[in-house]
Amino acid sequence: MPTLADILYEFSVWHEIGGSPFKPRAYALAAESVTALGSDVKDTWRTGGVKALVALPGIGRSIAEKIDEYFRTGHIKEYDMMKKRFPVDITGLTRIEGLGPKHLAELYRRLGITDLAMLKRGLTRHEIRSLPGWGVKSEERLAKNLALMERSSGRHLLSEILPMADDIVAILSKIPGVRRCVYAGSLRRRQETVGDIDLIATTDTPARVMDAFVALPLVEAVHEKGKTRSSVRLRNGIDADLRVVPDEVFGATLQYFTGDKRHNVLLRERALSKRLTLNEYGLFRLAKKKMGERLACATEEDIYARLDMETPPPEIRGGGDEIEAAWTKTLPHLLPYGSVKGDLQVQTDWTDGSASIGDMVTAAKAAGLSYLAVTDHTKALAFIHGLDDVQVKKQGRAIDALNRKLRGFRVLKGTECDILRDGGLDLKDSTLASLDWVGVSVHSLFNLPRKAQTARVVKAIANPNVDCLFHPTCRIIGKREGLDLDMDEVIAAAKKHRVALEIDAYPDRSDLRDIHVRAAVQAGVKLAIDTDAHTPDHFRFIPFGEAIARRGWATTADVVNTKSAKDLLAYLDKKRKRRVS
């Protein structure tokens, strides 16, 4: 049986195939809300049934009744009937970029394709190109997007794995005798995707820890159980490895398994240059090409200090110039987690968000923020009822009224204004000039050639009302590659016109990538870390954006929304006056 969120999502696709004008969006919002709320949905149902469900963001009466049926019986009759009529793996196939509801219907009706295996056969036999409106290029693009999705299937988004790893660490840390328990690897380096979970614990009773580890409720299968190392497969398909070491070598083991491999290779070379050798058990003197006295191993800081280096934060241990910076004592003071004070990309139920402006404010305050910018979409995105100039101004008046009631929190009037094909913007300049914060973004024509795509984005950046380029490359991890942009040119334009580049913290976007963040920082271009929130729960994504900033060597001064609302508005006012002059 699919999850409740998957069922609601499949209903949205089914109703879009049927041509319903309102149900697709309603079910899509409900699916997103259920995903974000997690176990709170069932807890709410237990407490108050259908009436309580209707009070949740994005849940109307009809959908609440289906959720009630799901929790009472384990099934939804309407869903079972739909699957008999349309036995297609909607969730699996729509993971492929460009394969929308109408395409699924046509592939099923004409070729009988219901799942990924059948789609692959159709592509291998070149059956897709024979369909009306497809052709060779469409078939090749579909094959490319399928390959992209499959290449990413062995890794998991950081946002999916980090809470699980935190839970495991918390459980193991409570076992009597455990002194320390942490995760290492790509998880500790806060990479955007994670291949597995590497855990390190120190204890004098390793057997007790291993027994508890392999017996965790999350464990689906045990690959190996040993005295000092065990490996399991968790229920979500990711592997987890636990190593138990003596407490006195904890630092060396943590450093070694944090990686990345290139960083460790360069660090070992640094050790050898000082007639030392480094491994997972410590830093040793070399004595006639053998390991001699152990010098450091209790903490990572001890090891780096013995090598006359500062300790690089895990996020920047990529095997690049962090080694040189650590040696010359020029490592940056990276942006601390918790530095972002306001979210500058937030959608509401005025367009494709699931909650009202007031509800998003409540959630933002609970997340520790002191302001947000409402940035609903504009009219070019008609399918989500994007706002025109009149509606943007109407929303602005509603925000003014809300601000008069708020204390200690500020709502900025903003927009996520669509960039048109020629680089023009989807709202009048007079409307944009009336807003506190103007973000612009691409939502169409993703496959334009590099020169045309770059010119389009650069022209939009040059508009004197623009403050930020949202999710600059438009990529979706595992589903859509980024725009073919000359990022050097985009960064140069952002610097020239004093426009910030966004780090979109929404996990499957993670856009900008850290490599582009680093280039922006080096060029002196400001950044904004936003969640792209569409539901109240999305403000929890902020730390993932801060992690990207840290991987790109960004400091507090590089990020505009580390400022207070008052200071940010003063900065924007000064910036716009300079641009106009």
N, C-alpha and C positions, 0 to 999 in steps of 0.2 A: 504494500500500500504506500503510495507517495505521501510526502509530508503535506500538512495543511497548506503551507505557503505554495508548494508546487501545484496543488489542486487549484488554488485561487488563480495562480498565474496561468494555468492551462485554460481555465474558464475565460480569462481575458483574451487569450489568443483565439479560442473557439468563437467567442462573440464578435471578434474583429473579422474573422473569416465570414461570419454570417451577416456582416454589415451593420451591426447595431451601433448607433451613434454615441451612446453613453456608457454601456456596460463594460466595454474593454478597459476604459480608464478607471472605472470604479473598481473592477476586480484587480487591476494592476496595482492601484494604490493600496487595496486591502492586502494583497500579497506582500508588498513591501512593508506595510505596517506590521503584519504578523511576523515577518522575518526579524524586523527590528525589535519587537517586543518579546520574542522568544517565549519562555515559559510563563511570562506574565499573562499571556492570552488565556491559557488554561486556568491559571489561578483566578483571573477575573471571572471566567465562566463559572467556576466552582462557587464563587462568592455570590454572584448575582444573575447568572444565566444570560438570556438574550438581552434583557434590559441593560445589564452592565456592559455587555459587549458593544452595544450601540454607542456607548459613551467613549469608546476607544477611538483614536485617530484613524480615519479612513474606513471605518466599519459602519455600513448602513444596515437597516433592518433586515432586508432580504439576505445579505451576506451573513449577518449575525445568526440568522436562523440556520443557514447551512453549516456554520461553525458549530452551532449547538448540536446539529444532527451528527456531525463528525465526531464530536467528543462523546456523545451518547451511544452511538452505534459502531463507530469505527469506519463508517462509509457515508457517502453522500449519493443518494439515488440518482440525482440529476447528473452527477459526474459519471457514474457507472453507465448511464444511458448514453452520454456523450462519447465515452470511450468505445462503446460498441459501434456507434456510427462513424467514429473517426479514430481508429486504433493506432494513432501516431504518437511516437515518443516526442511530444512537443517540447518538453523541458530539455531533453538531450540535443535535439536538432537545432533549436533556437539559440543554443550556445555558440553557434557558428554565425559570425558577423555576416549580415546581408541576407540571411535566410529568415524571412518574415512570414507572417500568417498566410498571406495569399500564395507565397511560394510553396509552403507546406501543403496547402490544399491542392495545388496544381501537381506537385510531385506525387501525391497520393492518388489523385484522380486519374492521372495519365500513365504513371509508371508503377503505381502500387508501393511506393517507397514509404516505409513506416519508421525506420530507425537508421542509425549511423552505418551499420553494416550494409544495408541495402543501398544507401546513398553512395557509399564507396564503390559498390559494384556498378552502379549507374554511371559514376564518373569514369571508372576504368573502361567501361564499354562505350564511352562517349555518347550515352543516351540523353544526357541533360541538354546538350547543344541542339538537339532536334526539337525541343519544345518551343512553341510559339513565344517569341519575345526574348529568348535566351541567347543562343549563338555560342560561338567558340570562346569569345572573351569572357562572357558571363560564366561559362563552365570552368574556365581556367581560374577566374577569380574565386569561384566557390571552392575549387580544389585547394587553392592557396590558403583561404581562410580556414578550411577544415584542417589543413596541416598545422596552421598556427595554433588552433585550439588544442590539437593533440600534443603538440610540443610542450604545452604548458600544463598538461593534465597530470604530470608526475610531481608537480609542485603545488603548494597551497599558499594562499594569501596570508601574509603576516597577521592580519586581523582575525583570521579564522583559527590560527594555531596559538597565538600568544595567550589568550585567556585559558586555553586548555593546558598549556605548559605551566602557567601560573598556578592552576589548580593542582597539578601533579606535584609541583615543588612544595606547595603549602601542605599537602598530605604527607609527603615523605619527610618534610622538616619536623613534623610533629612526632615522628617515631622516636621512642626513647633511645638515646645514644647517638643520634645524628647531630653533628655539630654544625655542618653547613650543607646546603643543597641549592644548586643553581643550574640554570641552563647555559649552554655555550653555543658555539657554531653560528650559523647564519641568523638564528633567532636572537642571539645576544648582539650581533652586529646590526640587528633591525633591518635586514634586507627585505625588499618588498614581497618576495616569495620565499618559502621555506621548503626544503626537501625532506628533512627529518628533524627530530628533536634530540639533541645531545644533552644529557644530564650528568652532573658530577655531584657526588655526595662524599662527605668524610664521616667516618664512624669507626668504632672499634668492634662493632657487631654487624659486619656486612651481610651475613646470612639473613638476619631479621629484615634488613632493608630490601634485599632481593626478593624475599617472600612477599613482602607488601607490594613491591613494584609489579610483579607479574600477576598479582591478584587484583589489581586496580579494576574497577567496573568498566573503565574505558578500554581495557585490553580485549582484543578479539582473538589474537593468537600469540603464542610464545615462540619466537624463533630460536632463542638460546637462553639458557639460564646457567650462570656460572658463579664462582665465588666472588669475583670482583667485577664482572661485566654480564649484563643481561640485555637482550634485545627483544622487543615485542612489536606487534602490529596493532595499532589502535583502530577503533571502530570506524573512524572517518578515512581509513586507508593509509595513514601516515605511520612510518616507523619511529620508534623511540628507543634510544639506547641509554642505559645507565651504567656509569663507571663509579666504583667506590675506591677511594684512595686514602692513604693516611693523611691526617690533617696537616702534617708538616710539609707535604709536597703539593698542597692544594693550589697555590699560586702558579706553579709550573704547569700543572695539568690544565688549569683554567686557561692560561695563556695559549697553550698548545692547541687545545680543542676549540678555542674561540676563532682561530684563524685570522684572516683567510690564508690559504696555503702560500700565496705569493708573499704575503707579509711575513710569514714564518720563515720562508727561505731567505729573504733579505735579512731578517733578524739573526738567523744562524750565521750568515756570512759576516755580519757585524761582530758576532761573538768570536768567530774564527780569527778575525783580524786582531783580536785582543788575546789570542791563544786560549780561547775558552770554547766550550761546546755546550749546546742547549738542546734539551729534549723535554719530554712530558714529565720527567722526574726531577728536573732542576737544571741549574747552570753550573757547569763543572770546569775545573782547570784541566787543560790538556797536559798529560804527562807521558811523553814518548808515544804520542798518537793514541793514547788511551785516556779514559776518564780518570781524573784525579779527584782532588778535594771538591766537595759540593759547596758552592758559595751562596747560592740564593735559590729559594723555591717556595717559601711560605706565602708570598704575595706577588702579584704581577708587578707592583711598584718596586719591590726589591730587585726583581730581575732586570727591569729597564734601568733602574738606578745604577746597578752594577755595570751596565753597559754604557754608562754616562749619557743616558737618554731620559727625556720626559716620557711619561706613559701615554701613548695615544689612546683616545677614547675608542671603544670597540667599533663604533660606526664608521670610522675612517681607516680601519686596518684593511686596506685593499691592496697592499703591495705596491704602492706608488710613492709619492713624495712625502708621505707621513713619516717615513723612516728618517729622511734627511731633516725634516722639521723637528722631529723628536730629538735628534742628535744636536742640532743647532739651537735647541730650546726656543723654537719659534712656532710651536703648535698654537692654533687659534683657541680662544675661549669660546667654545661652541655654545650655541643657543641652548640654555637649560630647558629641560622638559617642564611644562607648566608656564612658559613665558607668554603664550598667546592670550591676549586679553579680550579679543573680540573676533567673531566669525564674519567674514566679509563676502561669503556666498551662501545665501540661505533662500530656499524656495518655500512657498506657502501654498495654501489651497486656493490662492488667486490663480495659480496655473497648475503645475503638476506636483506640488507638495501635498502631503496628507493632512496637514494641520493648519490652524489659523495662525496669524501673526502673534496673537496673544499666547497661544500654546507654545509656539517656538521660543518666545521670550522666556516663558516659565522654565522650559527645558534648558535654555542657554544659561540662565541664572543658576540652575541646579548643577550645571557642569562647571561653574566657577567663572563664567564669562561676565563682562560688564557692559557689553554692547554687541549688536549684530547689525548687519546690513541686509535688508530685504531685497533680493535680486531675482525677482520672477522673470520668466522668459518674455520675449516680445512677439509681435504678431506674425512674424515669418514662420513660427512654429504653431501653425493653426491647429494641428491635431491635439495640442494640449492647451488650446485656448490662450495662446500668448497675448500679452497686453498691447494695446495700441496707445497712442499718445494721450488720449482722453482718459483711458483706464489707468495709466501710470500716474497721472495727476490726481485722479480720484483716490488711488491707493496712497499717494503722498499725504492727502488730507486726513485719511484714516490713521496714518502713522503719526502725524502731528497731534491728533486727538489722543492717541495712546500715550505718546510721550508726555503729555500734560498730566497724565495719571501716574506715570512711573516715578520711582525714587531709586536712585543708585544704579540705574540702567538706562541705556540710550539705544533707540532704534534709528538706524540711518536709512534714509530714502535712497534706494539704489535700483539697479537693473542689471540683468544679464542680457545685454543687447546683442542681437544676432548680427554677425558680419555677413553681408550680402556677397554675391559672386564678385562684384567689381571692387570690393573693399569698402563700400559705403555701409552705413549703419541703418538699422531697422527703426530708429526713432528720429524725430526732428532734433536738430542741434539745440533748439530752444528748450525742448523737453529735457535733454541730457544735461544742459547747463543748470537746470533747476534742482538736480539731484545732488545728494551728498557724495555718492560713490557710484562710479560708472565702470562696470566690467563689460568686456566684449568677448565674444567667443564664436567659434565656427561650429555649425550643426548640420552642414550639408556640403555636397560636392567635395567629399573627402579625398577623391582620387585625382584632383587637378595636378598637372605637372608641377615640378618644384618651382620653376620660375614664376608661374602664374599664382601658385598657392602662397608663395612668399610675398609677392607683390600685394596680394589681397590682404594678408595679415598686416604688413607694414603700413599700408594705406590706412587701415583701421586704427592702428596705433598712433598715427600722425594726427588724428582728430583731437583738437585741443581739449575736448571735454572728457577724454578717456583717461581713467585712472589705473586700469589693470587689464591684462590679457588673461582671461580665465582658461583653465586646463589647456595650455598652449599647444600641445601636439595632438590632443583629442584621442589619444590611444586608450584602449580598454584591454587590460592584460589578458592574454589568452584568447581574445576575441577580435580585436581590431588593432592593426599596427598604426603608429602615429602618422600624422600628416607628413608628406614629403616636403619639409621646410629646410631652408638654409638658416639654421639656428644662429649662426654667427651674425647674419644680417638682421634677424629678428631681435637679438640681444642688443645689437648696435642701435637699432631703431628705438628700442625701449629706453636705452640710455639717453639718446638724443632728445626724446620727447618726454622724459621723466615719467615713464609708465612702468608700473610694477608688473612683474610676472608672477602668476599664481603657482603655488604648490597646492594642488588639489589633493587633499588627504583622503578622499573617498577611495577605499582600498583597491578596487579594481581599475582605478585611474592612476593614482600615484604619479601625477603629472603636474609639474616637471619631474623628470628623472634626476637623480643626484648628479650625473655628469653635467647636465645643463644648469643645475643650481650652482655648481662650482664655477662654471663659465660666467654666469650672471654675477656671482659674488666678485670674481676677479675683475669684471668689467665695471663694477660699482653700480649695478642695477638693483633696485629694491625688489623685495619679494613680499608676497602675502600668503599666509598659510590659512587655508579655508577647508571646511568639510564638504562643501557642496550638499549641505543638508537638505533632505526632502522629507524627513520625519524627525520628531523630537529626539529619537534615540541616536541620530547620526552625529551629534556633537561629541560623542565618545571617540570619534575618529581623529580628533586634533593631535593626540600624541603621535599618530602615524605620519602626519604631515611634519611634525617637529623632527621626527626621525629622519625623514628625507632631507630636511634642511641641515641637520647635523652631518649626514653622509656627504652633503655638498659643502661642508666647511663653513656654513653660515653662522653668524653671530647674532646676538640680539639686535644690534644696530642695523643689520641687513633686512630685517623683517618689519614692515610698517605696522602690522597689528599687534606688535608688542607694546605699542604706545597706548595711552589712555584714549578714550573717545575724544576728549577735549583736545589733546595734543595731536591726534590723527587729523581731526577736522582743521586745525590750524595749519598743519603740514600740507593738507590738500589745498586749502585756500591759497597758501603761499605758492605752492607748485603751479596751480592754474594761472595765477596772476603772472608768474614768470613766463609761462608758455604763451599766454595771450600777448604779452609785451614783446 
